[in-house]
């Protein structure tokens, strides 16, 4: 799988799970100890996510990190 395609899948899943949890980008940023702009860039697919950030976000969303890769 191409890297860009994978990053877009992750971005779409973060947005999907954030909305399922009725969270704003600001709420997700606070819960994952990240900047709001960081969340915005990840969700728009303009910032490549690290494993550490993936773990922080999945923890804030109460999901397994692998859920963001499906």
N, C-alpha and C positions, 0 to 999 in steps of 0.2 A: 504494500500500500504506500502511496506517495505521502511524504511528510505533510504537505499542505492539506491533503484530504483528511488525514488523521487529526490535525489541529482543528479543522472545521467541524469534524464530528464531535470532538471534545467541547468546542465552543457552543455548538448547538445543544449538547447535553447539559452543560452547565446552565445555560439559559432555561432549558426545559425544567430541570430539577429545581432551580431557583424559583421559577413561577409556580411549580407544584407546591412548594413550601411557602407560597405567598410572601416571598422576600423581594425587597428592592435590591438593586445593585449595592446601594449603601449599606443595607442590612447584611448582605453577604460579605461585603468588604470588612465590616466591623467584626462579624462572627469568625472570619478567617484571618483576621489581623493583617489585611492587605489594604492598599489604597483603592479608593473607588475607581480612579482612572485605570488602575491595573486590571480590575474586573472588567471594565468597559472594553479595554483593548483585547483581553482574552476572549470575551464574548463576541467581539467583532472579527476575530480571527487575525488581528494585526500584531499580536504578541504571542510568541511561542511559550507555552507553559512548561515549567520545570516539574520534576517529580515532587519536589517539596511543596510547590504551590498546588499541585494536583491533590496532594494529601490534605493540605489545609482546607481547600475548598470542599472536598468530599466529606471531610469531617464536619464542617459547618453545615453541610446539607444532609448529614446523617445517612450517608450512603457509602458503599464500598468504592474505592477508587476505580475499580474495573467497570463500574456502572457508567462511568463517563467515557469509556472507550467503545461502548457497544453502539 
